[in-house]
Amino acid sequence: MKAVVLTGGEGTRLRAISGGLPKPMMPLLGVPLLERTVALLRENGFDSLCFTLHYEPQIIRDHFRDGSAFGVRIEYRQEPAPLGTAGAAANCADFVKDEKFLVMSGDSACDFDLAALLADHQAGVTIALAAQAEPLPYGLVLTDRDGNVTGFLEKPTWERVVTDQVSTGIYALSPDVLSRVPRDRPYDFAKDLFPLLLREGAPMRGRVMEGYWCDIGTPQAYYQCNLDALSGLYRLPGADVSPRRVVPCRDRARLMRAMSEALAEFGADFTDGLTVQSDRGRAHLAPLPDQCALALDGDRAAVRRLEELARKLERDIDR
């Protein structure tokens, strides 16, 4: 599978702590964020990548070269002047050819199931969404009950907030979408292309993703992302450790009760927290002592399944 990774960002708001590094190369627990992104893509089956370059491109080229050391194949497309997010992706049209593909920013951290996002994509655009309690810094995406996009709000004030769904800058696209991008001027997905496609009635869907997502665009967000990785809230792609997941909640004892009731009939073991053994493997669940959240450890597929149940029960409790 193919992915276009937008890596041309300078990171002006991070300049005080970046030391001149391109924003995607900022270290996350000692490893460049872009390397974490490549590991996530590789884990999800994306083995052919195209990096779009602008600011300090040689730093990225020298680190990744052809990608073979990271288990992928990497091509590069350099922008003499910024082309905008959609313009940069369109610059990779010869790489994409006639396949559906993924676009993602190289300066955000996440542990989404990207393979599922692309597999679910049928036509036009599918936007990966994340629920954010503080959505003001982001572009909000309105959808109907079937997930069809009905509108956009770019960085609104609180008086205009009507959803918590924000665009993560991760998109599954059909290749024909790139033909709508002009090549004679900068052009953005959020500001230009998506509103145009919405007006024309082109297929556009939003998919709320489970898992962690953070845009490291400010020093505060960058430091918080490192703390989240240390605490296990953000599962570091490529880390050779048990895939711990952390599910924040309002009342950890109440959520544990709901989980216990839901899993008792499946032979759950309550000797030490809650342990479940199934055809997906083994998973252990227990409240964290220092924050209102549950921690899940074990086999990756079993942990993911248990996390989905925990998040669903938490939403049901909130209702």
C-alpha positions in Angstrom: 0.0 0.0 0.0 1.1 3.6 -0.7 1.2 6.7 1.5 2.2 10.3 0.9 3.8 11.9 4.0 3.8 15.7 4.1 7.2 16.5 5.7 7.9 20.0 4.4 6.9 21.9 7.6 9.3 24.3 9.2 7.6 24.5 12.5 7.9 28.2 13.2 6.1 27.9 16.6 8.6 25.3 17.7 11.6 27.3 16.6 12.6 28.2 20.2 13.2 24.5 21.0 13.7 22.9 17.6 17.3 24.0 17.0 16.5 24.5 13.3 15.2 20.9 12.8 12.3 20.3 10.4 9.2 19.8 12.5 8.8 16.1 11.6 12.4 15.4 12.8 11.7 16.6 16.4 12.7 13.8 18.7 10.0 11.9 20.5 11.6 10.0 23.4 14.9 10.1 21.5 13.6 9.1 18.1 12.5 11.5 15.4 8.7 11.8 15.2 8.9 11.0 11.4 10.7 7.8 12.2 7.8 6.9 14.5 5.4 7.7 11.7 7.3 5.4 9.3 7.1 2.6 11.8 3.4 3.1 12.2 2.9 3.0 8.4 5.0 -0.1 8.1 3.1 -1.8 10.9 -0.1 -1.1 9.0 1.2 -2.5 5.7 2.2 0.7 3.9 5.6 -0.2 2.4 5.8 2.4 -0.4 6.1 6.0 0.8 6.5 9.4 -0.8 7.9 12.2 1.3 7.1 15.8 0.2 10.1 18.1 1.1 10.6 21.8 1.5 12.3 23.1 4.7 15.8 21.6 5.3 15.2 18.7 3.0 18.7 17.2 3.2 18.2 16.4 6.9 15.3 14.1 6.1 17.0 12.6 3.0 20.2 11.9 4.9 18.3 10.2 7.7 16.0 8.0 5.7 17.7 7.6 2.3 15.8 5.0 0.3 13.9 3.7 3.3 15.4 0.2 3.2 16.9 0.5 6.7 13.3 1.2 8.0 11.6 -1.6 6.1 10.0 0.6 3.5 10.7 2.1 0.1 10.8 5.9 0.1 10.7 8.4 -2.8 11.0 12.2 -2.5 9.3 15.1 -4.1 10.9 18.5 -3.3 9.0 21.8 -3.5 11.0 24.9 -4.5 8.3 27.0 -2.9 5.5 25.8 -0.6 2.6 24.2 -2.6 0.1 23.8 0.3 -1.0 20.4 1.6 -3.0 19.4 -1.5 -0.5 20.8 -3.9 2.3 18.9 -2.2 0.3 15.6 -2.4 -0.6 16.3 -6.1 3.2 16.6 -6.7 3.2 12.9 -5.9 0.6 11.9 -8.6 3.2 10.0 -10.6 4.0 8.0 -7.4 0.3 7.3 -6.7 -0.6 6.3 -10.2 -4.1 4.7 -10.2 -4.2 3.3 -6.6 -6.1 4.6 -3.6 -3.6 5.9 -1.1 -3.1 7.5 2.3 -2.0 11.1 3.0 -0.8 12.1 6.4 1.2 14.8 8.1 4.7 14.0 9.2 4.4 16.2 12.3 1.6 14.6 14.2 1.8 11.6 16.5 -0.8 8.9 16.4 -1.3 5.1 16.8 -4.4 4.7 14.6 -5.4 1.6 12.6 -4.4 3.2 9.3 -4.9 -0.1 7.3 -8.6 -0.1 8.4 -9.0 3.5 7.3 -7.7 2.8 3.8 -9.6 -0.5 3.5 -12.9 1.3 4.5 -12.3 4.0 1.8 -14.5 3.5 -1.3 -14.4 6.8 -3.3 -13.5 10.4 -3.2 -12.2 11.3 0.3 -12.3 9.7 3.7 -11.1 12.0 6.5 -9.7 10.5 9.7 -11.4 12.3 12.6 -10.5 12.5 16.3 -12.8 13.6 19.2 -11.2 16.6 21.0 -12.6 18.2 24.2 -10.7 21.4 23.3 -11.3 21.7 19.5 -10.6 25.4 18.9 -7.1 25.0 17.4 -8.3 22.6 14.8 -10.5 22.3 11.7 -13.9 20.8 12.7 -15.7 18.3 10.4 -19.5 17.9 10.5 -21.0 14.6 9.5 -24.4 13.0 9.4 -25.3 9.7 11.1 -23.9 7.7 8.2 -20.5 9.5 8.4 -21.1 11.6 5.3 -19.4 15.0 5.5 -21.9 17.9 5.7 -19.7 20.9 6.5 -16.4 22.3 7.8 -15.5 24.9 10.5 -11.9 26.1 10.4 -10.6 26.9 13.9 -13.9 28.3 15.3 -14.5 30.3 18.4 -16.5 28.5 21.2 -19.7 30.3 20.0 -19.5 28.4 16.7 -18.5 25.0 18.0 -21.1 22.4 17.1 -19.0 19.2 17.2 -15.9 17.7 18.8 -14.8 16.0 15.6 -11.6 17.5 14.3 -9.6 16.6 11.2 -6.3 14.9 12.0 -4.8 15.7 8.6 -4.9 12.0 7.7 -6.9 11.2 4.6 -7.6 8.2 2.4 -8.0 9.4 -1.2 -8.9 8.1 -4.6 -6.3 9.0 -7.2 -8.8 11.0 -9.3 -9.1 13.6 -6.5 -5.6 14.9 -7.3 -6.7 16.0 -10.7 -8.8 18.7 -9.1 -5.7 20.4 -7.6 -4.3 23.3 -9.6 -0.6 23.3 -10.2 0.0 27.1 -10.6 -0.6 28.2 -7.0 -0.5 26.8 -3.4 -3.6 24.8 -2.6 -4.7 23.2 0.7 -6.9 20.3 1.5 -8.9 21.9 4.3 -9.1 25.5 3.0 -9.5 24.8 -0.8 -10.0 21.3 -2.1 -12.5 19.8 0.5 -14.9 22.7 0.5 -14.9 22.6 -3.4 -15.6 18.8 -3.4 -18.4 19.3 -0.8 -20.1 22.0 -2.9 -19.9 19.7 -5.9 -21.4 16.7 -4.0 -18.3 14.5 -4.4 -18.1 11.5 -2.1 -16.7 12.6 1.3 -16.9 10.6 4.5 -15.5 11.1 8.0 -14.3 8.2 10.2 -13.8 8.7 13.9 -10.6 6.9 14.8 -9.9 5.0 18.0 -6.5 5.6 19.7 -4.2 8.5 20.3 -3.5 11.6 18.1 -1.6 14.8 18.8 -0.4 17.6 16.6 3.0 18.7 18.0 2.7 22.2 16.5 3.4 24.1 19.8 6.0 23.6 22.5 3.2 22.7 25.0 1.8 20.1 22.7 5.2 18.7 21.9 6.1 18.2 25.6 2.7 16.8 26.3 3.1 14.2 23.5 6.4 13.1 25.1 4.7 12.8 28.5 1.8 10.8 26.9 4.3 8.4 25.4 6.0 7.9 28.8 2.7 7.2 30.5 1.5 4.8 27.8 -1.4 6.9 26.6 0.4 7.1 23.3 1.6 3.7 22.1 4.9 4.3 20.4 5.0 2.7 16.9 8.0 0.5 16.4 8.7 0.1 20.2 9.6 -3.5 21.0 7.4 -3.6 24.1 4.0 -4.9 25.1 1.3 -2.8 23.3 0.0 -1.0 26.4 -3.1 1.2 25.8 -4.5 3.7 28.2 -8.2 4.6 28.2 -9.0 7.8 30.1 -12.4 7.8 31.9 -14.5 9.8 34.3 -14.8 7.1 37.0 -12.3 4.2 36.8 -14.1 2.1 39.4 -17.4 2.4 37.6 -15.9 1.6 34.2 -14.2 -1.5 35.8 -17.6 -2.6 37.1 -19.1 -2.3 33.6 -16.1 -4.2 32.1 -16.4 -6.9 34.7 -20.1 -7.4 34.1 -19.6 -7.5 30.3 -16.7 -10.0 30.5 -17.8 -12.3 33.3 -19.6 -14.7 31.0 -16.5 -15.1 28.9 -14.5 -16.6 31.8 -12.6 -13.5 32.8 -10.1 -13.9 35.7 -10.5 -11.3 38.5 -7.5 -12.5 40.6 -5.3 -9.4 39.7 -7.3 -6.8 37.9 -9.2 -8.3 35.0 -7.6 -10.8 32.6 -9.3 -12.2 29.4 -8.1 -15.1 27.3 -9.7 -15.5 23.8 -8.9 -16.6 20.3 -7.4 -13.1 19.8 -4.9 -13.7 22.7 -4.5 -12.6 26.2 -5.3 -9.1 27.6 -5.0 -7.7 31.1 -7.0 -4.6 32.3 -6.6 -2.7 35.5 -7.1 0.9 36.8 -4.1 3.2 36.9 -3.3 4.3 40.5 -2.2 7.9 39.6 -4.8 9.0 37.0 -8.4 8.3 36.1 -7.8 5.8 33.4 -7.6 2.1 32.7 -4.4 0.4 31.4 -4.5 -2.5 29.0 -1.6 -4.9 28.3 -1.1 -8.1 26.4 -1.4 -9.4 22.9 -2.0 -6.6 20.4 -5.3 -7.9 18.8 -6.7 -8.8 22.3 -5.8 -5.4 23.7 -7.3 -3.6 20.8 -10.6 -5.5 21.2 -10.7 -4.8 24.9 -10.0 -1.2 24.3 -12.9 -0.9 21.9 -15.2 -2.4 24.5 -13.9 0.0 27.2 -14.3 3.1 25.1 -17.9 2.0 24.1 -18.8 1.4 27.7 -17.3 4.7 28.7 -19.5 6.5 26.1 -22.6 4.6 27.3 -21.8 5.6 30.9 -21.5 9.3 29.9 -25.0 9.1 28.3 
